[in-house]
Amino acid sequence: MFRLEKEQRTATPEEASTLAAYSGFGGIKAVLSPFGKLTDILRWTQADRELFPLVTELHNVLRDGAADEREYKRLVESVKASTFTAFYTPPAIINAIASSLGEHGVSPGRFLDPSSGTGNFVSAFQPQFHSAAGNAPEIVAYEKDLLTGRILARLHPEDFGALRREVALVIDLVTVVEELFAAQEKGEREIAEFRDHHPKNERILLVNTFMGAAEQAGDIDVSAV
């Protein structure tokens, strides 16, 4: 996938087959184990130690393919986070769903796949897509995991010409949400501390909190209020 991005080309049939076999790390908790130096293996469970060379190879591939250290860390964190949210659906089940709907005359002109993975659902429904206006069907697919999303774009370049922008948008949105949660936690701590010392002035604190946040966001000019 990294090679295809650097060379700015589509995957060969053999490369596409390799990429399509990727199913994430939903069942491989070893990627959550400490990693950074060889002695970290001593902190791994005995059952996971045999996977240490493979996890080392994974980190090397991500580090070599990433543009910089920041991107490498984001890819690693995304892979780790996906172990809790990745759910694999066998292609046989997906194909059976698509086939059954096709037999009943369901031919989607607009297709939304909010957790697309590498695009198995899109591939299965591809023969049935149509558009009432005669144009290309509207396909919208999102994938939270950064690595899987980039594989998705390489497997379906004809459907996801703008997917690189979508992935960048999702990255930005994830960053904003993370910052919002951090701000919320900080605000909740400050409110709790204030309540402990000023139980009668909660409303004043809340007003000041929201006014300050709005001023920082540029929504209002507090001096004019």
Buried (B, 14 or more C-beta within 10 A) or exposed (E): BBEBBEEEEEBEEEBBEEBBEBBBBBEBBBBBBEBEEEEBBEEBEEEBEEBBEEBBEBBEBBBEBBEEEEBBEBBBEBBBBBBEEBEEEEEEEBBEEBEEBBEEEEBBBEBEBEBBBBBBBBBBBBEBBEEEEEEEBEBEBBBBBBBBBBBBBBBBEEBBEEBEEBBEEBBEEBEEEEEEEEEEEEBEEEBEEBEEEEEEEEEEBEEEBEBEEBBEEEEEEEEEE
